Amino acid sequence: MTPKLKISEFVIQRIAKVTAQCCGELFGIMTQGTLTVLGFILEGKKESSTMNYRKAQNNFPTEVDLCGLIKFGPCSDAEAHLSEILQDVDITDNPVLLNCDENGDVKASLFKHGQLEEISYEVISETDLFRDYMFLRLQCSLELFCELNEKSVADNSFRLRKRLAAGNVAFGVAGTGVILNGGSTGCQVVGSNAEDSVESLLALTTKTEDDGFGSKGGKKKTALNVVPSEFQVLNISMMVKKSKDSQDERLTREACNVTIDSKNACGKMRIPLQVDVLSMLHKETKSLLCYNVLVESMCRSLRLIEHNFLEQLSQFNKIYVSKCYHMYPDGLGHFWTCVYPVEDSIKEEDEFLLEKRRSLHQQFGVPAIRPYFRKANGFRFREGNSKLLFNPHVGVKRQLTDGRMSLVQGRYSYHHYMQDSFNDDGWGCAYRSLQTLISWFIYQGYADVRIPTHNDIQKYLVRVGDKPAGFVESRQWIGSTEVSMCLNEFVKVDSKIMHVSSGSDLAMKGSELAYHFESQGTPIMIGGGVLAHTILGVDFDRNSGDLKFLILDPHYTGADEIGTVLAKGWCGWKGVEFWDKKAYYNLCMPQRPYVF
């Protein structure tokens, strides 16, 4: 059956930025007869390229696979090229060809019976992906026994994958009693109906509390008018079977240090492996199907780690313990996993890591002036007890139909009064805005630090002589100048300060603010009178001069519930009248460093 075709909006946006004639491979996910193209990689020069689609497939989440080709410019050889990769396309019998002309127009075709057949497609938004799909995140520790040479690493890695795939493990769904089991009798689900969806497993982990829409207890309902701002993640642990009888076995011991095969390990070194891998599933996927997906995800992670070890042997003639870093780079719209040594002596500026990142920037066609694949870019998943809201502005509707929106780029967390069980109501708004700004630099990979507390901020300002000693543990305000100083200290970035003589004069700053969000993309802290806010974007009509500000308000004192925040306007568009006409304002506009 011919599949329906959807293409991520990020793929369309990336296509518009490619100007050279080149080609690459498409990666997507097949669900319920619909193929969704999520991303693409560009082929480099064969003699210099260190990547290809076979290697790249292991870096994508499990279930995201090779699905076709993309061609920029003439594509007279497309059918021959599709025939070459056909044997490697498993998720569809009809690989996709996207042909992009010099005007940015995209034509889609399916490869059927050796010929191309044009097909229509639907562009799918990131928020629709958030609604329809979720991730399984499997984390566990293994041990690899091998000698210090490439053949031994490759052979023993293969042997380890083979044993894992033979049904020697089971998987536990964190926060539930559900176990996913495999073996000679087939896949089983213990503690839940095997026909239930993975979304129902996610519901089992949800605490029964107020969801911000007035419902308490039972399964949390999702408000239809609230736009999701991130993927939901189901955490999975791996467990070892204690016996061969899988029917009456209670698999309760988590694999903190699982040794699958320690026999004949004499004379071999033991390398700890930190497996951390993602699987992307449609929320309606049956739980029964998860076992095989998780086994394949383990194998993908081990292939990545093996490849990293072989690179280290070639570069350093030794092997360092390594870690999986899941990246969700701004503008790509999909996860990409990198494996890097955790050794402190191998700095980000080491040529080994520089070359790996340089290759990835070329492969994805992203500029080498911003970090996308540094260790600090590793996606920070929501902790089990974290209630922070990320990117609440995603759910806010625009204001000016004829304006142009210029918005914050990337991910940040919302910080406001009374969080962290700390009472700063009435004085801590600028501190909270600063925390939001710092979170942006953390999540974009510019800094690998924790969010500073009010006390951390006050101690720093005293230490540099900006404030007297009595400022520490006081309830005194700070302004945009102090915020810029703290940004320089905590995340090592400079800021531009914009002075505005009155609130009404902000109406004349539409072009400057739009340029900031388009060139820098950082959130802005604005202070005036005794109040501070965070500006996340502007909607500006250059013809009429109409201007709206997207405001994230740190004065909110309630729970971190997206429904309340949006319904009450704590994150929303404000007009020029929002600003006090009698107050002067200073805007702290953080600047991106030029690093990659």
N, C-alpha and C positions, 0 to 999 in steps of 0.2 A: 504494500500500500504506500502510495506517495505521501511523505510526511508534510505536515504544515510547517511553515518556516517563520520563525521570529528572530529578530536581530536586536541585541542590546543597544540602547541609545549611546552607550560609550563606544561601541564599535563604529557607529555612524560618525560620532564626533572625532574619533581618532582618524578615520579615513579622510576627513576634510583637512587634516593637518599634514598629510603625506603629499609631498610635491614631486618626488622623483619617481621614475618608472622602475618598479620593483615588484616582487611577489612575496608571498608568505603563506602560512598555513592557518586555517581556522580551527578553533576549538569550541565545542559546545556540549550541550546536554540534551538527551532524548527522553521525553516524558510524554506518555499517553498519545503517541502518534505525532507529537510536535517536537521539531528540532529547534532549539534556541541557541543561536550563535552568541557566545559570551566574550570572545576575545580573539586576537590573532597575534602571531609573531612574524617578524620580517626576516627573510633569509639574507644573510650577509654574503660577502664574497667567499666562495667555496674554499679558497686557499687560506683565508684568515679567520673564517667563522669557527667558533668553538662550540656552537650550539646547533642542534637540529631538532626537528619535531619529535623524533623518537626519544631523545633525552628530555625535551621540554615537557612531554606528557606527564612525567612523574612529578613535575613541579606544580601542576594544576591539581585542584582537589579531585579525589576519586569520583568517578562518574562524569567528569568533564574530560572529553576525549577529542582526538583529531576527527574533524568532520568535513574538511574540504580545503579549498584554496582561495586565496585572494590575489587579484592581479590589478596593478595600477598601470594603466596604459594598454596598449595592444595586447591581445591574448590569443594569438593564432596557435600557440602551442599548448593551450589549456587542456585539451582533451588528452594529449599524450602525457602531460604532467599528472592529470587526475588518474590516468591508468597506472602510473608509477606508484602512487600512494594508496591506491584502492585496497591493496592487501593489508594496509595498516589501519583502515577505517572500519571499526567494529560496530559503531552505534547506529549506522544506517547503510542500506544497500545503495543509496543514492547520494554520493558526496555533493557538497555545495560548491559552486563557483561564484564568487563575488567579483564583478569586474567594475572598476572605478575609473571614470574618465577624468580629464583635466579640469572639468567643471565641478567635480565632487559628486556627480550623479552615480548612483550605485544600481547596477543591474544584477539580479540573482538568477542563477540557473541550477538545475539539478542534473547530475550525470546519470542517465538512464540508458541501458542497453548500448553503451559505448558512444552515446551522443548527448549533447547538451540540450536541455529543454527549459525555457525561461519560466520562472515562477514568481508570483507575487509574495510579498512578505509584510509582516507587521513589526513595527519598532516597539520594543518593550522597555519601559522605564525602570530605573533602579528601584523605585518604591514598589512596583509590581513584582519585581524579583524578590524583594523583602517579604511581600505578602505570600508568594507562591512557594518559595523554597526555604530550606533551613539547612543547618550543617550538623553533622556528627563530628565531634572532636575526640579522637582517641589518643590518650596519653599513657605510656607505660615505659618501664625500663627493661632492657634486655642486656645480655652479655655475649660478645663475640670472641671466640677463641681462635687465634690465627697466628701465623708467623709474620715477621715484618718484611713481607714482599708482596708484590701485586697479585701473583697467582694464588697465594694462600688467602689473601683478603677476599678475592673474587670467589674462590671455591667455597670457602667457609660461609661467606655471605649467602651464596646460592643454597647451600645446605641448610642454613638457618631459615631462609624463606620457605624452602620445601617442607620443613618440619612444621612450621607455623600453619602452612596451608593444608596440612594433613588432618586437621581437626583436633589438634592437641590443646587448643585453648577455647575459652568461652569469654563472653563480654558482659559486663554489668552496666546497666544504665544508672548513672549517678542520681542519687536522690529518690530512687525507687527500689523495689525488690525484684525488678525485671532482669532476667538473664537470657542472653542470646547464645544458643548452644548449637554445635554442629557435630558431625561424625558420620558413622556408617548408616545411621538411621535417618540422616537428612537433618535439615535445619529445624530447630525447635525454639519456641519462645516460652519461657517459664515465668509465671507471674502476671501474664497479660494474654489477651486474645491475639493469636498470630495474625489474624486478618485485620486487626486494628491498624490504623495509620501511625506513622512516626509522629505526627502532630499530637496524637492521643498520648504517646509516651511523654512528649514535652509537657502536656497538661498535667501529668502525674507529678512533675517536679515543681509545679507552680504552687506557691504558698497561698493559702486562703486568707486574703486580706483585702482591704479597700483598694480598688483599682483606679480610683480617681473619677469614676462615673457613677458612684453610689451603690455599687454591687459588692456585697461581702459574702464570703463563704462559697464553697463549691468551685466549679471551674470558672476561671476568670473569663469574662466576655471581652471581646475586642470591639471597640467602638468603630463603626463603619466610617465615621467622619474624621478619624485620626489617622494620619499618614505614618506608617512605620518608618523609622529612621535607621534601622540596622537589622541584620539577619539574626534570627534566633538560633541558639546553639545548644545542642544536647551533648553533655559530657559523658564519655564512655571510658570505662576501665577494662583492662584485660585480666583474666584470671586463668590459673593453671588447673587442669584436671588432675584430681588426686587418684583417680582410678579409671579403668577402662569402661566401667559401667556407667554410662551417662544417664540412665533412667532414674536411679535412686541417689545420684551424687548431688550433694549440696555444694555448689561452687561459691565459696564465701571468701577465700583468701585472695586479696588483690595482689597483683604481680608487681610489687615494689622493686624487686630485683629477680627477675625470672631468668633462670638458666635452663635453656631448652636442651642443650647438649654439652655437657662438660666431660664426656668420656674422651679418652685419648688426648687430653688437653696438656699432657706433660710436654714441657718444652715450648709451649705456646703462650703468648701474652693474652691477657684478658682485657678487653676493651668494653667499657660500659657504653651502652647505646640508649640515648634518650629519644624514644619514638614519640612523635607528636604530629599527627596527620589529620587532615580534614576530608570529609566526604560531603558532597552536595546532593541533597535529595529533595524531590518534590514533597510537599507536606502530606500528600495523599498516598505516598509509597507505603506498602504494607510492611509491618514490623518484621515479618518472616523473611523478607528479602535483605534485611540489614546485615545478617551474619556474613554472607559472601562479600558484601560491599566492604565490611570492616576488615576481613581477611585480605582483600585486595589492597585496601588502604595501608595496612601494615607492610605489605610487600612493596608498595610504592615508596613508602618512607625509607625502608631498608635499602632500596636501590639508590635513592638519593644519598643516603649516608655512605654507602659503599663507594659511589662515585666521588664523594668528597674525600674519603680516605685515600683513594687512588691518586687524587690530585695532590693531597698532602705528601704522599710518598714521593711523588715526582718533584715537588717543590722543596720539601724540607728533609726528605729521607727519614721521616718519622711520622707518627700519627698522634694528633691531639684529640681529646674528647670534644665532640661537636654537638651542636644544638640546632633544632629546626626553628626557623623564624618564618611565621606566616605574614606576608605583606599584603596590604590592600591599598595599593598606590592610588592616589588621587588621579582620576581621569581614566584609569584602566577598567574599573568596575568589576574586577574579579580578584580572587586570592591567588597568590603565587608564593610558593614555599622555597626558601633558601636554606642551605645548611652551611653554617660557619663554625670554625673552631672557637671554643670559649676561652682559649688561652689568652691571658692578659697581655702577653708579650707581642701578640699579633694585633697591632693597632689597625684602626680603620684606614689609616694612611699607608699601611703596608702594601707593597706592590701586588702581592697575592690577592688581597681583597679588592684593591683598586681595579685590577684587570677583570675580575669577576663582575664587578658592578659596571665597568665600562662596556663589557660585552652585553649585559642586560639592557643598558640604556640604548644601545644600538639595535638590539633585538626588538625592543618595544617602541623605538622611535621617539623616546622622550628626551628632553634637553638635559645636558650634563651640568646644569647649574643649580639643580635642586636634588635633595636626597629622596630616593625612591626605594632603595634596596640596602640601606645600611642596617646594622643590627638594631639600632634605635628605631627603625621603621617597623619593627615587628609589631603586629597588631596586638593591642592590649584588650584581651577579651574581658567581658564583664565578670568580675569575681562573684562568687555565690552570694555574698552578703552586700554587694554594692547595689545602690539604688540610684546612682547618678544617671542623669539623662544626657544622652549624646545627640547633638544636632537637632534640638527641638524645632528649629526654624524650618526644617524640611516640611512640616505639616502646615505651614502658614501660607495662605493664598495671597497672590500678588494684588497690588492696589491700582496701578496705572496701566490701563490697557494699551496706551500708546507710548509708555515709557520703556526704558531699557533697564533691566535688573542687573546689578553688579553685586555679587554676593561673596561672602567668606568662602574660601576654598579649603576643602578637607574636613577633618574631624576635630571636635572639641567637646569638653564636658561642661555642663551648666552648673555654676557655683553661685550660691545665694545665701542670704541670711539663715542662721539657725542650723546649718548643716553641721555634720560631725559632732553633734551634741554640744555645740558651742554657741553661746548667745552673743551675737554681735548686732542684734537688732538696733538700728538707729545710728550706727557708726561704722559698720564694716563693709559698706557697699563697694568702695574702691578696692579693698582687699579681695573681695569676692570677684570683682571684675578682673583684677590681676591674676587670680587663680585660673579663671577661664582662659585668659590670654596665654598663660604658661602651659595649660593643658594642650592648647593648639600646637605649640612648639614641640611638646612631648609626642603627641600623636602623629605629627608629620615627620618625626625622626630627626629633628634638629638637636634634641637633648634627651639624655637618658637619666632623668632625675625624678624625684617625687614632687608632688604639689606642695609648696611651702605653706606652713600654717601662719596664722596671724603673728604668733610669737616669733617664728623664723624671720618674718618680714621686719618686725620691729627691732629684733636684735641686729639685723644687718644694717638698718638705717642708723642705729646708735653706733655700731662699730665703725662706720665710715664718717661719723661726725655730723651727719645730717640732722640727727635728733639728740636731745639730752638723754642721760641715763634713765630718767624717770619715765621715758616714753614706753619702755618695755612693760608689758602687761597692763598698759593703759587702754582707754577707750577713745583715743584720739584718732582723727581722720588722717588720711593721706590723700594726695592729689596726683595728677598726671605726671608731674616731675618725679615724684617718688616711685611711681609705677614704672617709669622708664629706667630709673636707676636699678630697680629690682629685676627688671627684665635683663638688663646687662649683667647683673650678678648671677642670677639663677639659671638663665638659658643662653647667656653670652650673645645677646643680640642688641643692636642699636635701634633707636626709635626716632621718628620725626615728630616734633611737637607743633601742632597747629593752634594758633591763638585766635579766638573769635571774641570780639568785643561785646556781643550780645546774642541772645538766643535767636533773635530775628535774622541776624546776619548769617546764620547757618543755612538760610535759604539760598545764599549765593555760593555755597560750597559744593553743589551737586557734581560738577565736572571733576573737581579735585578728589572727592571721595570715591566717585566711580572709577577714576584712574587708579586709586589706591587698591581697591578690591580686585580690579582686573590685572594689575601688575604684581601686587604683593599678596593679596588674598588673605591677609591676617585680620582678625577681629580688632576693633578699635576701642580703647577705653576713653570715655569722655567724662570730664568732671566740671561741674559748674555750681556755684553756691555751696550747698552742703550735700549735694547729690552726685552720684556717679552711676553711669550706665555703660553697657557694652553695645556698640554698633556692629551689626553683622552684615549690613549691606544697604544699598540705596536703590530706589526705583526712580529714575530720573528721565523726564521728558525734555529733551534739549530744545524742542521747538517752543513749548509753552512755558518752560521753566518750572513746571510742577515737580515737586520732590517729596518723596516719602523715605523714612528711615526705618530699617528693620532693627528693632531694639530688643535686646535680651536684658531683662530687668533684674538686678541682683537684690532688690528689696523684698522679693518674695519670701515669705516665712513658712509656707506650707510644705507638705510632703512632696517628694519627687514623683509626681504623677502627671504624665503627659496630658491627660485630659483636662485637668485643672489648669495647668500652665497655659495651655492654648485657649481654653474657653474663657479664662479671666484676663487674657491679654498680657500675661507676663512675658511672653515672647510674641511680638507682633509688629505690624507696621504702624508708624506714628507720623503725623504731619508736622510741619514746621511749628505749629502752635503748641506742640508738646514741650518745647524748650522755653525756659523763662526769659522773657524779653528784657528783664532788668539785670540778668546775671551774665557775667562773662564766662566763657568756656575755654578749656584747654583740652585738646585731643591728643592722646598718645597713640601714635600710628607705628606699630612695630614693623621693622624691615627684615625681609628674608636674607639670611646669609647666602653667599654664593658657594655652595658645597655640593658634592654628589657622593 
